[in-house]
Amino acid sequence: MNTDILVPKVVFEQLESGHPVVLVSVVDVQGSSPRHQGAKMVISNDGQSYGTIGGSLFEARAIQEARDILAAHRSKFMDFDLADNGVDSTGMICGGKAVVLLDYISVAKENIELFRYWHDEAIAGNCFYFLTHVSDVKGEISISGHSLLFRDGQVLGYSPLTVSQLNKIKTELRHISSTIIIPVENTHVVVDPIRNLKTLYCFGAGHVAVPTAHMAAVVGFRVIVIDDRVEFANTERFPDAEQIYVIKDYGGALKRLEVDKDSFIVIMTRGHQYDGVVLEQALKTEASYIGMISSRTKRDTMYQAMLIEGIKKQELERVHSPIGIDIGSETPEEIAVSIVAELIKERARRVK
């Protein structure tokens, strides 16, 4: 499950059950690190962890510290040296440094409501920012509140910021693409961008689609499967898919779909004639990524026919075909790895 959905879900469910949690976030990275700024996990009151900030001793130490914080009811920043060069290091060989915020989230109605709202907004595909307001008093930090800041300027939750301070934050947001700590007078604000969950439309429910849909869901895509065969397109074969559509034919395959700039399209139907029908429709959308499973020979034959029909060459240049990163894959599972690797690469490139 995508972290931006898993984290708030775990938090509000734990709080509703009467259990405080620690929200662990990587808020600064210098050099190489196992996870990026913004990586998060949640530590529940029974010591269970959800999500990851990179594993190894780095994560183990954060989990241990989180347990102490649960007992003390107090948040803190921790500095981590990720080089394997001494007794105080994490034993890792990344060679960088990281700052982690361990944020104690108490059982309070406003916290339950805020994290539930975060979850619901992320599920809905909306983009916003999660703000943690931090005060530093004599070396000890205090969390004065959490809030969600939306792109239209709406603020939900508690924010101690004045109008001018909030405007400063908004100005800074134009230049950030990952978690950042922004100083505001005598306080700091940790700003986490919560981005739209990318939707993967998988056309075709055959033997390659099964592992592709599963892996795509694991790495944080919202997966929708479309096929014209009910015996293939079903929840038994695709338990990770958010939606499964059984269509009459591929002629109107995209009519009921909300394909936008955050959409990824993978075409792997049971025949090249159907692939071509879907591709023609896909090229009329704003999809961020279009990939089609095919050999180069069959792809070139299809493209030639489409060029004759009036489709422009630059339109076809949008398509990733043969689909996937070349890793010498042969089995359906290996092909799925190559496809999902390319999806991850494209998603990361477009975020940057």
C-alpha positions as CSV (number, residue, x, y, z in Angstrom):
1,M,0.0,0.0,0.0
2,N,1.2,3.5,-0.8
3,T,2.8,5.2,2.3
4,D,0.6,8.3,2.0
5,I,-2.4,6.0,2.5
6,L,-0.9,3.4,4.9
7,V,0.5,5.9,7.4
8,P,-2.7,7.9,8.1
9,K,-4.8,4.7,8.1
10,V,-2.6,3.1,10.7
11,V,-2.5,6.2,12.8
12,F,-6.2,6.9,13.0
13,E,-7.1,3.2,13.5
14,Q,-4.6,3.0,16.4
15,L,-5.8,6.2,18.0
16,E,-9.4,5.1,17.7
17,S,-8.5,2.0,19.6
18,G,-7.1,4.2,22.4
19,H,-3.4,3.7,21.5
20,P,-1.0,6.5,20.9
21,V,1.7,6.1,18.2
22,V,5.0,7.5,17.1
23,L,5.2,8.8,13.5
24,V,8.8,8.3,12.3
25,S,9.8,10.5,9.3
26,V,13.1,11.0,7.5
27,V,13.1,14.8,7.4
28,D,16.6,15.5,6.1
29,V,19.3,13.6,4.2
30,Q,22.9,14.5,3.3
31,G,24.7,12.1,1.0
32,S,23.4,8.6,0.4
33,S,20.6,7.1,2.4
34,P,18.5,3.9,2.2
35,R,15.3,5.9,1.8
36,H,14.4,9.4,0.6
37,Q,13.3,12.4,2.6
38,G,9.7,11.9,3.5
39,A,10.0,8.1,4.1
40,K,7.8,7.2,7.0
41,M,6.7,4.4,9.3
42,V,4.4,4.2,12.3
43,I,5.3,2.5,15.6
44,S,2.3,1.4,17.6
45,N,1.9,1.2,21.4
46,D,2.7,-2.5,21.3
47,G,5.9,-2.0,19.4
48,Q,4.6,-3.1,16.0
49,S,6.0,-1.2,13.0
50,Y,4.2,-0.3,9.9
51,G,6.0,1.0,6.8
52,T,9.8,1.4,6.6
53,I,12.5,4.1,6.6
54,G,15.1,1.8,5.2
55,G,15.6,-1.2,7.3
56,S,18.9,-2.4,8.9
57,L,20.3,-0.9,12.2
58,F,19.1,2.5,11.0
59,E,15.5,1.5,11.3
60,A,16.1,-0.7,14.3
61,R,17.5,2.2,16.3
62,A,14.6,4.4,15.3
63,I,12.1,1.7,16.5
64,Q,13.8,1.3,19.8
65,E,13.8,5.1,20.3
66,A,10.2,5.2,19.4
67,R,9.3,2.8,22.2
68,D,11.1,5.1,24.7
69,I,9.1,8.0,23.3
70,L,5.9,6.2,23.7
71,A,6.7,5.8,27.4
72,A,7.9,9.4,27.8
73,H,5.1,11.0,25.7
74,R,7.6,13.3,24.1
75,S,8.8,13.9,20.5
76,K,12.4,14.3,19.4
77,F,14.8,14.7,16.4
78,M,17.5,12.1,16.0
79,D,20.7,12.4,13.9
80,F,21.9,9.2,12.2
81,D,25.4,8.6,10.7
82,L,24.9,6.1,7.9
83,A,28.6,5.4,7.5
84,D,30.1,2.2,9.0
85,N,32.9,3.9,10.8
86,G,32.5,3.8,14.5
87,V,30.6,2.7,17.5
88,D,28.0,5.5,17.1
89,S,27.2,4.6,13.5
90,T,24.3,2.5,12.2
91,G,26.6,-0.1,10.7
92,M,25.5,0.8,7.2
93,I,27.6,1.7,4.1
94,C,25.4,4.4,2.5
95,G,27.9,7.0,3.6
96,G,25.4,9.7,4.3
97,K,23.6,11.3,7.2
98,A,20.0,11.5,8.1
99,V,17.7,13.4,10.5
100,V,14.6,11.6,11.7
101,L,11.7,13.1,13.5
102,L,10.0,10.8,16.0
103,D,6.6,12.4,16.6
104,Y,4.5,11.3,19.5
105,I,0.8,11.3,18.4
106,S,-1.5,11.3,21.4
107,V,-5.0,9.9,21.5
108,A,-7.0,13.0,20.9
109,K,-10.2,13.6,18.8
110,E,-8.5,16.2,16.7
111,N,-5.7,13.8,15.8
112,I,-8.1,11.1,14.8
113,E,-10.0,13.5,12.6
114,L,-6.9,14.9,11.0
115,F,-5.3,11.6,10.1
116,R,-8.6,10.2,8.9
117,Y,-9.0,13.2,6.6
118,W,-5.5,12.8,5.3
119,H,-6.3,9.2,4.5
120,D,-9.6,10.0,2.7
121,E,-8.0,12.9,0.7
122,A,-5.1,10.7,-0.4
123,I,-7.5,7.9,-1.4
124,A,-9.5,10.5,-3.4
125,G,-6.3,11.4,-5.3
126,N,-5.9,14.9,-4.0
127,C,-2.6,16.7,-3.5
128,F,-1.8,18.6,-0.3
129,Y,0.8,19.2,2.4
130,F,1.1,17.7,5.9
131,L,2.6,20.3,8.3
132,T,4.2,19.5,11.6
133,H,4.7,22.6,13.8
134,V,7.8,22.2,16.0
135,S,9.0,24.5,18.8
136,D,12.5,24.1,20.4
137,V,12.7,25.0,24.0
138,K,16.2,24.7,25.6
139,G,17.1,21.8,23.4
140,E,13.9,19.9,23.8
141,I,11.3,20.0,21.0
142,S,7.6,20.3,21.4
143,I,5.0,19.6,18.7
144,S,2.5,22.4,18.8
145,G,0.2,21.0,16.2
146,H,-0.4,19.3,12.9
147,S,-2.3,20.6,9.9
148,L,-3.1,19.9,6.3
149,L,-2.4,22.7,3.8
150,F,-4.2,22.5,0.5
151,R,-3.2,24.1,-2.8
152,D,-6.1,26.5,-2.6
153,G,-4.8,27.8,0.7
154,Q,-7.3,26.0,2.9
155,V,-5.8,24.8,6.3
156,L,-7.3,21.9,8.2
157,G,-6.2,21.0,11.7
158,Y,-4.4,23.2,14.2
159,S,-1.8,25.7,12.9
160,P,-0.2,28.3,15.1
161,L,1.0,30.2,12.1
162,T,0.0,33.8,11.5
163,V,-1.3,34.9,8.0
164,S,2.1,36.3,7.1
165,Q,3.9,33.1,8.3
166,L,1.6,30.9,6.3
167,N,2.2,33.1,3.3
168,K,5.9,32.5,3.7
169,I,5.3,28.7,3.8
170,K,3.2,28.9,0.7
171,T,6.0,30.8,-1.1
172,E,8.6,28.1,-0.1
173,L,6.3,25.3,-1.4
174,R,6.7,26.5,-5.0
175,H,10.3,25.2,-4.9
176,I,10.1,21.9,-3.0
177,S,9.5,18.4,-4.3
178,S,10.2,16.4,-1.1
179,T,10.0,16.8,2.7
180,I,11.7,20.0,4.0
181,I,12.1,21.8,7.3
182,I,11.2,25.5,7.0
183,P,12.3,27.9,9.8
184,V,9.6,30.4,10.8
185,E,10.8,32.9,13.4
186,N,11.3,30.9,16.6
187,T,9.8,27.7,15.3
188,H,10.2,25.2,12.5
189,V,7.6,23.6,10.2
190,V,8.2,20.2,8.7
191,V,6.4,20.1,5.4
192,D,5.5,16.8,3.7
193,P,4.1,16.9,0.2
194,I,1.3,14.3,-0.1
195,R,1.0,13.7,-3.8
196,N,-1.7,12.2,-6.0
197,L,-1.6,8.5,-6.1
198,K,-0.8,7.4,-9.6
199,T,-3.3,5.2,-11.3
200,L,-2.2,2.2,-13.4
201,Y,-4.8,1.2,-16.0
202,C,-3.9,-2.4,-17.1
203,F,-5.6,-3.4,-20.3
204,G,-5.5,-7.1,-20.5
205,A,-5.8,-9.7,-17.7
206,G,-3.6,-12.4,-19.0
207,H,-0.6,-14.3,-17.4
208,V,1.7,-11.2,-17.5
209,A,-0.9,-8.9,-16.1
210,V,-1.3,-10.9,-12.9
211,P,2.2,-10.3,-11.5
212,T,2.3,-6.8,-13.0
213,A,-0.8,-5.7,-11.2
214,H,0.4,-7.2,-8.0
215,M,3.9,-5.6,-8.1
216,A,2.5,-2.3,-9.2
217,A,0.1,-2.2,-6.2
218,V,2.9,-3.2,-3.8
219,V,5.0,-0.2,-4.9
220,G,2.1,2.3,-4.5
221,F,0.1,2.4,-7.7
222,R,-3.7,2.4,-7.7
223,V,-4.4,-0.5,-10.1
224,I,-7.4,-0.8,-12.4
225,V,-7.7,-3.9,-14.6
226,I,-9.7,-4.0,-17.8
227,D,-10.5,-7.0,-20.0
228,D,-13.4,-8.5,-22.0
229,R,-13.2,-11.9,-20.3
230,V,-14.9,-12.4,-17.0
231,E,-13.0,-15.6,-16.4
232,F,-9.8,-13.6,-16.4
233,A,-10.8,-10.3,-15.0
234,N,-11.9,-11.1,-11.5
235,T,-10.8,-10.6,-7.9
236,E,-9.5,-14.1,-7.5
237,R,-6.8,-13.4,-10.1
238,F,-6.4,-9.7,-9.1
239,P,-6.9,-9.3,-5.4
240,D,-4.7,-6.1,-5.3
241,A,-6.7,-4.3,-8.0
242,E,-8.9,-1.4,-6.7
243,Q,-11.3,-1.9,-9.6
244,I,-11.8,-4.5,-12.3
245,Y,-13.9,-3.7,-15.4
246,V,-15.2,-6.5,-17.7
247,I,-16.0,-4.7,-20.9
248,K,-18.0,-5.8,-23.9
249,D,-15.2,-5.1,-26.4
250,Y,-12.1,-2.9,-26.6
251,G,-13.7,-0.4,-28.9
252,G,-14.8,1.8,-26.1
253,A,-12.4,0.6,-23.5
254,L,-11.5,4.1,-22.2
255,K,-14.9,5.7,-22.2
256,R,-15.7,5.2,-18.6
257,L,-12.2,5.8,-17.3
258,E,-10.9,9.1,-15.8
259,V,-7.5,9.1,-17.5
260,D,-5.4,12.2,-16.7
261,K,-1.8,13.4,-16.3
262,D,-1.3,11.2,-13.3
263,S,-2.4,8.1,-15.2
264,F,-0.2,5.3,-16.4
265,I,-1.5,2.9,-19.1
266,V,-0.1,-0.6,-19.8
267,I,-1.5,-2.4,-22.8
268,M,-1.2,-6.2,-22.8
269,T,-4.4,-7.6,-24.3
270,R,-4.7,-11.1,-25.8
271,G,-3.9,-10.0,-29.3
272,H,-2.2,-7.2,-31.2
273,Q,-5.4,-6.2,-33.0
274,Y,-6.8,-5.4,-29.6
275,D,-3.6,-3.7,-28.4
276,G,-3.9,-1.4,-31.5
277,V,-7.5,-0.5,-30.7
278,V,-6.6,0.4,-27.1
279,L,-3.5,2.3,-28.2
280,E,-5.4,4.5,-30.6
281,Q,-7.6,5.6,-27.7
282,A,-4.8,6.0,-25.2
283,L,-2.9,8.4,-27.5
284,K,-5.9,10.7,-27.3
285,T,-5.5,11.0,-23.5
286,E,-3.1,13.0,-21.3
287,A,-1.7,9.9,-19.7
288,S,1.7,10.3,-18.2
289,Y,2.9,7.0,-19.4
290,I,1.7,4.6,-22.2
291,G,3.4,1.2,-22.5
292,M,2.6,-1.7,-24.8
293,I,3.9,-5.2,-24.7
294,S,5.1,-6.2,-28.1
295,S,8.1,-7.4,-30.2
296,R,9.8,-4.6,-32.2
297,T,8.7,-6.3,-35.5
298,K,5.0,-6.4,-34.6
299,R,5.2,-2.9,-33.1
300,D,6.7,-1.5,-36.3
301,T,4.0,-3.2,-38.4
302,M,1.3,-1.7,-36.1
303,Y,2.9,1.8,-36.2
304,Q,3.1,1.8,-40.0
305,A,-0.6,1.0,-40.3
306,M,-1.4,3.8,-37.8
307,L,0.8,6.3,-39.6
308,I,-1.2,5.5,-42.8
309,E,-4.4,6.1,-40.9
310,G,-3.2,9.6,-40.0
311,I,-1.7,9.2,-36.5
312,K,1.4,11.4,-36.2
313,K,4.9,10.0,-35.6
314,Q,5.4,12.2,-32.5
315,E,2.3,10.8,-31.0
316,L,3.7,7.3,-31.3
317,E,7.0,8.4,-29.8
318,R,5.1,8.7,-26.4
319,V,4.7,4.9,-26.3
320,H,7.1,2.7,-24.4
321,S,7.3,-0.4,-26.6
322,P,8.6,-3.0,-26.2
323,I,7.5,-2.2,-22.7
324,G,9.8,-2.5,-19.7
325,I,13.5,-2.2,-18.8
326,D,15.7,-4.6,-20.7
327,I,16.8,-7.1,-18.1
328,G,16.7,-10.2,-20.2
329,S,13.3,-11.2,-18.7
330,E,11.6,-14.4,-20.0
331,T,8.9,-15.6,-17.5
332,P,5.7,-13.6,-16.8
333,E,7.1,-12.7,-13.4
334,E,10.4,-11.5,-14.8
335,I,8.6,-9.5,-17.5
336,A,6.4,-7.9,-14.8
337,V,9.5,-6.9,-12.9
338,S,10.9,-5.1,-16.0
339,I,7.5,-3.4,-16.6
340,V,7.1,-2.2,-13.0
341,A,10.7,-1.1,-12.8
342,E,10.0,1.2,-15.8
343,L,6.8,2.5,-14.2
344,I,8.8,3.4,-11.0
345,K,11.5,5.1,-13.1
346,E,8.9,7.2,-15.0
347,R,7.0,8.1,-11.8
348,A,10.2,9.2,-10.1
349,R,11.3,11.2,-13.1
350,R,8.0,13.0,-13.4
351,V,7.9,13.9,-9.7
352,K,11.4,15.4,-10.0
